[in-house]
Amino acid sequence: MLVNFYKLEGTGNDFILLDFLRGRFSFKSGKIVKLCERHFGIGADGVLVLLKARGKGADFQMRIFNSDGTEAEMCGNGIRCVARYIYEKGLSRKSVLKIETLAGLMEVERRAGLFRVRIGKPEFSPEKVPVLSDEPVIDKPLKIDGEEFRVTCVSVGNPHCVIPVESLEGIEMKQLGPVIEHHQWFPNRVNVEFVEVISQEHLKVRVWERGAGETLACGTGACATLAACVKLGLAKKSAKVSLPGGDLLIELENNFLYLTGPARLLYKGQFDPKNF
């Protein structure tokens, strides 16, 4: 039996969406890896799975799998893509969707063609990130391959390590990203953001996503970057975050992070699970 899939993208972060509102999702991690493979599969940064809500007050449930087959707690670009699909297919007329994730219940509001996601509160306590430290890791030194970086660790539903640099030019992401992702400080691994501060209202970011590698954008990474830069006094509470795939508006209001950006439904297709 062929399975329908939908291809979507949010600021260059591309996803395969599988609609299992009326079925049972049982794909193994190996199948996820093969689907995301860009030469022999469909190709994507990850797989989004839309499911019936389980908890009270939720409209839908989203699961997100990285291209290495691991499951993530949350994805800011992915949840916007899920919202785009829900509205495109007429699955809800609500102006604000409540979507369950492993990081909790997220609210997504449709605003003039864009989507505003209430991400939640940034957490700097080491047990919440998690990071192996007796105190919050804020502007602390981390040595990688003989080079010292000043890092700030924060959770926005998933773990992030934010590193301000003078310039993003010359950052060896393929070398530094995996080393930091798998560093002994991080028991659950970590997402890595290098940030160049253009101004207090404009941040330029490159991201190494846990389980996916360098991507064109990461919504939660943009949120974590703003939260860290506000904590360090480098940014105001509302800023444009520019990533290789485009710009996002990130806001910190009453200690809650909000992410606003686009999402596009690109095309629909079918695949035979036996081939993966």
DOPA-734488 format. One record per residue (C-alpha): x, y, z; residue in three letters. Coordinates in steps of 0.001 Angstrom, whole numbers, plus 500000, padded with zeros to 6 digits. Example, Ala and Ser with C-alpha at 12.3 -4.5 7.8 and 13.67 -1.06 7.14 Angstrom:
REM DOPA-734488
512300495500507800ala;513670498940507140ser;
REM end
This chain:
REM DOPA-734488
500000500000500000met;501339503424499021leu;501690506098501705val;500881509754501017asn;503446512354502020phe;503652516129501828tyr;506823518189501404lys;506980521488503290leu;509612524037504226glu;510028526824506761gly;512910529250506049thr;514729526487504183gly;514273523842506889asn;512552521126504827asp;510325518321506055phe;508358515276504981ile;504929515389506620leu;503008512176507227leu;499322512501508108asp;498329509721510508phe;495168511315511889leu;493273508206510749arg;495981505598511025gly;498621504105513280arg;502167505390512948phe;504733502612513409ser;507775503549511307phe;511151502495512729lys;514102504885512906ser;515829503155509969gly;512894503970507699lys;513024507628508799ile;516722507782507891val;516073506338504440lys;513153508682503748leu;515320511705504609cys;518257510562502437glu;518568513116499636arg;519919510839496925his;518081507549497499phe;515041508779499440gly;512667511737499337ile;515156514000501089gly;514533516223504127ala;515958517612507351asp;513335515640509242gly;509959513919509298val;506833515477510837leu;504039513142511929val;500547514561512465leu;498452512572514925leu;495210512875516891lys;495505514848520108ala;495842512828523286arg;495696515448526028gly;492913517742527169lys;492744521071525392gly;494922520004522452ala;493763520116518835asp;496478517932517297phe;499669516087518192gln;503001516480516362met;506001514182516478arg;509277515255514895ile;512095512950513818phe;515566514110512826asn;517231512833509665ser;519327510426511774asp;516121508747513000gly;516153510181516529thr;513030511866517888glu;513221515542518899ala;511208517271521606glu;510214520253519498met;510901522030516204cys;509940525674515649gly;510083525500511855asn;508407522098511831gly;505409523172513895ile;504789526093511530arg;504790523610508646cys;502305521415510497val;500050524450511025ala;500312525342507317arg;499247521802506374tyr;496308521848508819ile;494962525086507363tyr;495660524105503727glu;493684520888504216lys;490829522590506088gly;491371520468509191leu;490667523412511507ser;489204526913511297arg;490620528062514620lys;492858531147514496ser;495059529623517210val;495994525937517128leu;497075524017520226lys;499522521290519238ile;501008518662521551glu;504756518022521373thr;507243516220523586leu;508185519682524904ala;504573520401525918gly;501524522089524433leu;502413524740521827met;500151527489520495glu;500393528510516829val;498590531622515586glu;498020532415511915arg;498938536044511165arg;498687537525507655ala;500267534535505926gly;502831533946508655leu;502691531765511768phe;503468532912515316arg;504432530149517732val;504426530517521495arg;507537528492522286ile;507576528836526075gly;509994530023528726lys;513772529774528252pro;515384527647530959glu;519000528219531982phe;519181525857534966ser;521650523047534184pro;519203520254534992glu;516625521692532573lys;519003522072529602val;520481519499530533pro;524186520289530910val;526571518739533413leu;527337521736535601ser;526749522845539185asp;525513526236537997glu;523957527777534886pro;526361527844531950val;526293531507530976ile;529303532944529153asp;531488530032530273lys;534649528866528464pro;534515525663526411leu;537648524374524679lys;537184522623521346ile;540206521381519398asp;542465523771521287gly;540244526810520642glu;538278528449523463glu;534669529591522943phe;532404531448525379arg;529155529495525520val;525702529919527034thr;523419526904527436cys;519629527171527404val;516601524960526881ser;513571526107524904val;511969522683525086gly;515160521186523637asn;518840521818524496pro;520963524549522909his;524523525815523183cys;524798529429521958val;528211530818520996ile;528677534528520160pro;531479535174517659val;532923538260515995glu;532093536879512545ser;530414533784511123leu;532885533791508251glu;535426531013508651gly;533441529016511235ile;534205525364510454glu;530719524084511194met;531293520547509928lys;534272520245512243gln;532993522081515330leu;529291521154515173gly;529499517404515801pro;532205517782518462val;530074520186520493ile;526866518207519842glu;528453515103521362his;530526516869524042his;530571515200527462gln;528857518217528990trp;525613517284527230phe;524038513951528263pro;521252514308525650asn;523530515903523044arg;522876519529522074val;521968521892519239asn;524698524425518468val;524238528068517407glu;527033530416516379phe;525768534027516465val;527172537238515042glu;525556540304516622val;524848542806513823ile;522950545058516250ser;520768544632519340gln;517827544120517000glu;519526541948514372his;521314538650514960leu;522943536497512279lys;523065532771513059val;524374529469511769arg;522999526290513293val;524202522738513792trp;521094520722514628glu;521319517712516873arg;520659514660514719gly;520513516590511439ala;523783518516511040gly;523981522048509641glu;520595523213508365thr;519420526386506639leu;517339527339509679ala;516245526218513136cys;513276527884514830gly;514044526818518380thr;517710527645517695gly;516721531204516764ala;514689531447519982cys;517528530067522094ala;519922532532520471thr;517746535531521327leu;517229534293524907ala;520988533836525385ala;521837537194523809cys;519293539003526000val;520796537286529049lys;524273538428527939leu;523115541991527246gly;523789541644523517leu;520218541966522218ala;516868543580522882lys;513819541432523606lys;512634541640519998ser;515030540993517138ala;515301539790513560lys;517268536557513418val;518826535949510004ser;519673532379509058leu;520937531026505725pro;517343530073504823gly;515737533406505707gly;514672535699508525asp;512602535013511632leu;511161537451514162leu;511878536348517730ile;510289538069520719glu;510637537628524475leu;507463538837526196glu;506853538314529924asn;509609535674529792asn;507830533742527029phe;509481533271523648leu;507528533821520432tyr;508641532839516946leu;507098534328513796thr;507921533142510305gly;506656531590507049pro;505878528014506049ala;505110526621502596arg;503444523445501362leu;505503522502498287leu;504077519293496876tyr;502387515972497560lys;503640512510496658gly;503423508820497460gln;505973506185498408phe;506026502450498894asp;507181501639502470pro;508706498390501145lys;511335500480499310asn;512552502012502550phe;
REM end
